[in-house]
Amino acid sequence: MGVFVFLPLVLPLTAWPVARLAEQHLHPRTATRLLTGVAGVMALCSTVCLALVMVVGTAQLPGNPLPDGWSDPEVRAAVPYDEVVGKAAIPALVAVVVACARVLWRHGRVRRQAHRALAGLRGRSSVAVLPDEAPYAYALPGGGRGGTRGGRRGGSGGSAGGRVVVTTGLLDHLESGERRALFAHERAHLAARHHRHLLVVRLSATANPFLRPLSTAVQYTTERWADEEAARVVGDRRTVARAIGRAALIARATPWPTAAGFAARGPVPRRVEALLAPAPTARSWPSLFTAVGLAAWTAAAGTAVSAMSSANSAVTMVLILHAATPL
């Protein structure tokens, strides 16, 4: 394996340029899918390679349950600086597993708490209007029968099995068109299942801190994606921009940190500026002869190299361990 086993740990650095350029120049739908895919693959590859190095480190510990042959010099020679790196990989992988498990547990706990908080409301419409003076709104995935009836001040429409939650404190500050923009925005979060993209990049950044810029970028692009869908539904980009700006001035953070909020994520001035400009072109993949295209192709190449390095290291390690395992 040699030094190639370490490549997936540092190759996420090649994705940093595309994180910034994609959120500025790509259609938010394309940017979200691209960055989520790159982050997920790179995080998986880096975790696999960390596990391979950990096997070598664990085999060196006295009293370990692994076969004795796995500590042979031939196995240790597969990883450079095995004595230091192998042992350091053990607590590193444990920390990654624990941190990712904690993210999943908190994600599930927040959703369960949010659904329990809405359990006492009458009806099962796709919109839940809370009699709360605190101004906030968010999209709660799952647990609802979207598309049956509108809320007391909302409209109708499918929500892909989730609910739009909004307080009277926010609705009272919005005009009719701005309310339509709010509900269209939150329904777009549900329909595109943005919570899945956000969870993937959050796990990826937890597994490899070098992927945090991609996680931040996806938080912004998902909001921009919902903004564009709201503008398409409402038919007036300025109305959506005005609704976002007005909500940002009065809105508070949502009570559930992992829920997508109307004005809670992403720099609001940039979102408003984007809505006041013409709608972005929905290109599936940027041209290589542009800055964003070059960055995207570099990130794609880094992802491919990371995947190949992980696969090559995994196969090589399996063959080496198989040869060192006594029959």
C-alpha positions as CSV (number, residue, x, y, z in Angstrom):
1,M,0.0,0.0,0.0
2,G,2.7,2.5,1.0
3,V,1.9,6.1,1.2
4,F,-1.2,5.6,-1.0
5,V,-3.1,4.4,2.1
6,F,-2.9,8.0,3.5
7,L,-4.2,9.7,0.3
8,P,-7.9,9.5,1.1
9,L,-7.2,11.2,4.4
10,V,-5.9,14.4,2.7
11,L,-7.6,14.3,-0.7
12,P,-10.6,16.2,0.6
13,L,-8.4,19.3,0.4
14,T,-8.9,19.1,-3.4
15,A,-12.6,19.8,-2.9
16,W,-12.2,23.1,-1.1
17,P,-12.2,25.3,-4.2
18,V,-15.3,23.7,-5.6
19,A,-17.2,24.3,-2.4
20,R,-17.0,28.1,-2.8
21,L,-17.3,28.2,-6.5
22,A,-20.2,25.8,-6.7
23,E,-22.4,27.7,-4.4
24,Q,-21.7,30.9,-6.3
25,H,-21.9,29.8,-9.9
26,L,-23.8,26.5,-10.2
27,H,-27.5,26.0,-9.9
28,P,-28.2,25.3,-6.2
29,R,-29.7,21.9,-7.1
30,T,-26.6,20.8,-9.0
31,A,-24.3,22.3,-6.4
32,T,-26.1,20.4,-3.5
33,R,-26.0,17.1,-5.3
34,L,-22.4,17.5,-6.4
35,L,-21.1,18.6,-3.0
36,T,-23.1,16.0,-1.1
37,G,-21.8,13.2,-3.4
38,V,-18.2,14.3,-3.1
39,A,-18.3,14.7,0.6
40,G,-20.0,11.3,1.2
41,V,-17.5,9.4,-1.0
42,M,-14.5,11.1,0.4
43,A,-15.6,10.6,4.0
44,L,-16.3,6.9,3.3
45,C,-12.9,6.4,1.7
46,S,-11.0,8.2,4.5
47,T,-12.8,6.1,7.1
48,V,-12.0,2.8,5.3
49,C,-8.3,3.7,5.1
50,L,-8.2,4.7,8.7
51,A,-9.7,1.3,9.6
52,L,-7.0,-0.4,7.5
53,V,-4.3,1.4,9.4
54,M,-6.0,0.6,12.7
55,V,-5.8,-3.1,11.9
56,V,-2.1,-2.9,11.6
57,G,-1.9,-0.9,14.9
58,T,-4.2,-3.2,16.8
59,A,-2.2,-6.3,15.7
60,Q,0.9,-4.8,17.5
61,L,-0.8,-4.5,20.9
62,P,-0.1,-7.3,23.4
63,G,-3.1,-9.5,24.1
64,N,-5.1,-8.4,21.1
65,P,-7.6,-11.0,19.7
66,L,-6.3,-10.8,16.1
67,P,-4.2,-13.7,14.6
68,D,-0.6,-13.6,15.5
69,G,0.4,-13.5,11.9
70,W,-1.1,-10.1,11.5
71,S,1.8,-8.6,13.4
72,D,4.4,-10.1,11.1
73,P,7.0,-7.7,9.6
74,E,5.4,-8.3,6.1
75,V,2.1,-6.9,7.3
76,R,3.6,-4.0,9.2
77,A,5.7,-3.1,6.1
78,A,2.5,-2.3,4.2
79,V,2.0,0.9,6.3
80,P,4.7,3.5,6.5
81,Y,5.7,4.4,10.1
82,D,3.4,1.6,11.3
83,E,4.5,1.8,14.9
84,V,3.3,5.4,15.3
85,V,0.6,5.7,12.7
86,G,-1.0,2.3,13.4
87,K,-1.4,3.0,17.1
88,A,-2.6,6.5,16.5
89,A,-5.3,5.3,14.2
90,I,-7.0,3.3,16.9
91,P,-8.2,6.3,19.0
92,A,-8.8,8.3,15.8
93,L,-11.2,5.7,14.4
94,V,-12.9,5.2,17.7
95,A,-13.4,9.0,17.9
96,V,-14.9,9.0,14.4
97,V,-17.3,6.2,15.1
98,V,-18.4,7.7,18.4
99,A,-18.8,11.2,16.9
100,C,-20.8,9.9,13.9
101,A,-23.0,7.8,16.2
102,R,-23.7,10.9,18.3
103,V,-24.7,12.9,15.2
104,L,-27.1,10.1,14.2
105,W,-28.5,9.8,17.7
106,R,-29.1,13.6,18.0
107,H,-30.7,13.7,14.6
108,G,-33.1,11.0,15.5
109,R,-33.8,12.5,19.0
110,V,-34.5,15.9,17.6
111,R,-37.0,14.5,15.0
112,R,-38.7,12.4,17.7
113,Q,-39.0,15.4,20.0
114,A,-40.3,17.6,17.2
115,H,-43.0,15.1,16.2
116,R,-44.0,14.6,19.9
117,A,-44.3,18.4,20.2
118,L,-46.8,18.4,17.3
119,A,-48.7,15.3,18.4
120,G,-51.3,17.4,20.4
121,L,-52.3,19.5,17.4
122,R,-55.7,18.9,15.8
123,G,-55.7,17.5,12.3
124,R,-52.9,16.0,10.3
125,S,-52.5,18.5,7.5
126,S,-49.2,19.3,5.9
127,V,-49.0,22.6,7.6
128,A,-48.9,23.1,11.4
129,V,-49.5,26.6,12.7
130,L,-48.4,27.0,16.3
131,P,-49.9,29.7,18.5
132,D,-46.5,31.1,19.5
133,E,-45.4,34.7,19.5
134,A,-41.8,33.6,18.7
135,P,-41.3,34.0,15.0
136,Y,-39.9,31.0,13.3
137,A,-40.7,28.3,10.7
138,Y,-39.1,25.0,9.7
139,A,-39.6,21.9,7.6
140,L,-40.1,18.7,9.7
141,P,-39.5,15.6,7.5
142,G,-41.5,12.4,8.0
143,G,-44.5,11.6,10.2
144,G,-47.1,13.6,8.3
145,R,-49.6,13.0,5.6
146,G,-48.6,15.8,3.3
147,G,-50.8,17.2,0.7
148,T,-54.2,16.7,2.3
149,R,-55.2,20.1,3.5
150,G,-53.6,23.5,4.0
151,G,-52.9,25.1,7.4
152,R,-55.1,27.8,8.9
153,R,-53.1,30.4,7.0
154,G,-51.3,28.3,4.5
155,G,-52.1,26.6,1.3
156,S,-52.3,23.1,0.0
157,G,-49.7,21.0,-1.7
158,G,-47.6,17.9,-1.2
159,S,-44.8,17.8,1.3
160,A,-43.3,14.3,0.7
161,G,-44.5,12.9,4.0
162,G,-43.4,15.8,6.2
163,R,-45.0,18.9,7.8
164,V,-44.3,22.6,7.5
165,V,-44.3,24.2,11.0
166,V,-44.8,27.9,11.4
167,T,-45.8,30.2,14.2
168,T,-48.4,32.9,14.3
169,G,-45.6,35.2,15.4
170,L,-44.0,34.9,12.0
171,L,-47.2,34.8,9.9
172,D,-48.5,38.0,11.5
173,H,-45.5,39.9,10.1
174,L,-45.8,38.6,6.5
175,E,-48.1,39.7,3.7
176,S,-50.2,37.2,1.7
177,G,-47.6,36.8,-1.1
178,E,-44.8,36.5,1.4
179,R,-46.7,33.7,3.2
180,R,-47.0,31.8,0.0
181,A,-43.3,32.2,-0.5
182,L,-42.6,30.9,3.0
183,F,-44.8,27.8,2.6
184,A,-43.4,27.1,-0.9
185,H,-39.8,27.4,0.5
186,E,-40.5,24.9,3.3
187,R,-42.3,22.5,1.1
188,A,-39.3,22.5,-1.3
189,H,-37.1,21.4,1.6
190,L,-39.5,18.5,2.2
191,A,-40.0,17.5,-1.5
192,A,-36.3,17.5,-2.2
193,R,-35.5,15.8,1.1
194,H,-32.8,18.3,2.0
195,H,-32.5,16.8,5.5
196,R,-30.8,13.8,3.9
197,H,-28.2,16.0,2.1
198,L,-27.6,17.9,5.3
199,L,-27.2,14.7,7.4
200,V,-24.8,13.2,4.8
201,V,-22.5,16.3,4.8
202,R,-22.7,16.6,8.6
203,L,-21.6,13.0,9.0
204,S,-18.9,13.5,6.4
205,A,-17.5,16.5,8.2
206,T,-17.6,14.6,11.4
207,A,-15.6,11.7,9.9
208,N,-13.1,14.0,8.2
209,P,-12.7,17.6,9.4
210,F,-11.2,18.6,6.0
211,L,-14.8,18.2,4.6
212,R,-16.3,21.0,6.8
213,P,-16.2,23.6,4.0
214,L,-18.4,21.3,1.9
215,S,-20.9,20.9,4.8
216,T,-21.1,24.7,5.2
217,A,-21.6,25.1,1.5
218,V,-24.4,22.5,1.3
219,Q,-26.2,24.3,4.2
220,Y,-26.3,27.4,1.9
221,T,-27.1,25.6,-1.4
222,T,-30.1,23.8,0.1
223,E,-31.5,27.1,1.2
224,R,-30.9,28.6,-2.3
225,W,-32.5,25.5,-3.9
226,A,-35.6,26.0,-1.8
227,D,-35.5,29.8,-2.6
228,E,-35.5,29.0,-6.3
229,E,-38.4,26.5,-6.0
230,A,-40.4,29.1,-4.0
231,A,-39.7,31.7,-6.7
232,R,-40.9,29.3,-9.3
233,V,-44.1,28.5,-7.4
234,V,-44.9,32.1,-6.5
235,G,-43.9,33.5,-9.8
236,D,-42.2,36.6,-8.4
237,R,-38.6,36.5,-7.3
238,R,-38.8,39.8,-5.5
239,T,-41.6,38.6,-3.3
240,V,-39.5,35.7,-2.2
241,A,-36.5,38.0,-1.6
242,R,-38.7,40.3,0.4
243,A,-40.1,37.5,2.5
244,I,-36.7,36.2,3.3
245,G,-35.4,39.6,4.2
246,R,-38.4,40.4,6.4
247,A,-38.3,37.0,8.1
248,A,-34.5,37.4,8.8
249,L,-35.1,40.7,10.6
250,I,-37.6,39.2,13.1
251,A,-37.1,35.4,13.0
252,R,-35.4,33.5,15.8
253,A,-33.5,30.2,15.6
254,T,-35.8,27.2,15.3
255,P,-36.2,25.1,18.5
256,W,-34.8,22.1,16.6
257,P,-31.2,22.7,15.5
258,T,-31.2,20.1,12.7
259,A,-34.5,21.4,11.0
260,A,-34.2,23.5,7.9
261,G,-35.4,27.0,8.8
262,F,-36.8,29.8,6.5
263,A,-34.1,32.3,7.4
264,A,-31.9,30.4,9.8
265,R,-29.2,29.0,7.5
266,G,-26.9,30.6,5.0
267,P,-26.0,34.2,4.6
268,V,-29.3,36.0,4.0
269,P,-28.0,39.0,2.1
270,R,-26.4,36.6,-0.5
271,R,-29.7,34.7,-0.8
272,V,-31.6,38.0,-1.3
273,E,-29.1,39.2,-3.8
274,A,-29.3,36.0,-5.8
275,L,-33.1,36.2,-5.9
276,L,-33.0,39.8,-7.2
277,A,-30.8,38.6,-10.1
278,P,-32.0,36.4,-13.0
279,A,-32.7,32.8,-12.3
280,P,-29.6,30.6,-12.5
281,T,-29.2,28.2,-15.5
282,A,-29.9,24.6,-14.5
283,R,-26.8,23.0,-16.0
284,S,-26.1,19.4,-15.0
285,W,-22.3,19.8,-15.2
286,P,-20.1,22.9,-15.7
287,S,-17.8,23.3,-18.6
288,L,-14.1,22.5,-18.0
289,F,-13.1,25.9,-19.4
290,T,-14.5,27.9,-16.5
291,A,-13.3,28.4,-13.0
292,V,-16.1,26.5,-11.4
293,G,-15.8,23.7,-14.0
294,L,-12.1,23.4,-13.3
295,A,-12.7,23.2,-9.6
296,A,-15.6,20.7,-10.1
297,W,-13.4,18.4,-12.3
298,T,-10.6,18.7,-9.8
299,A,-12.9,17.6,-7.0
300,A,-14.2,14.8,-9.1
301,A,-10.7,13.7,-9.9
302,G,-9.8,13.8,-6.2
303,T,-12.9,11.8,-5.4
304,A,-12.0,9.2,-8.0
305,V,-8.4,9.0,-6.8
306,S,-9.6,8.7,-3.2
307,A,-12.0,5.8,-4.1
308,M,-9.3,4.0,-6.1
309,S,-6.7,4.4,-3.4
310,S,-9.2,3.1,-0.8
311,A,-10.1,0.1,-3.0
312,N,-6.5,-0.6,-3.8
313,S,-5.4,-0.4,-0.2
314,A,-8.4,-2.5,1.0
315,V,-7.7,-5.3,-1.5
316,T,-4.0,-5.2,-0.8
317,M,-4.5,-5.4,2.9
318,V,-7.0,-8.3,2.6
319,L,-4.5,-10.2,0.5
320,I,-1.6,-9.5,2.9
321,L,-3.7,-10.5,6.0
322,H,-4.9,-13.6,4.2
323,A,-1.4,-14.6,3.4
324,A,-0.3,-13.9,7.0
325,T,-3.2,-15.8,8.6
326,P,-2.2,-19.3,9.7
327,L,-4.3,-22.1,8.2
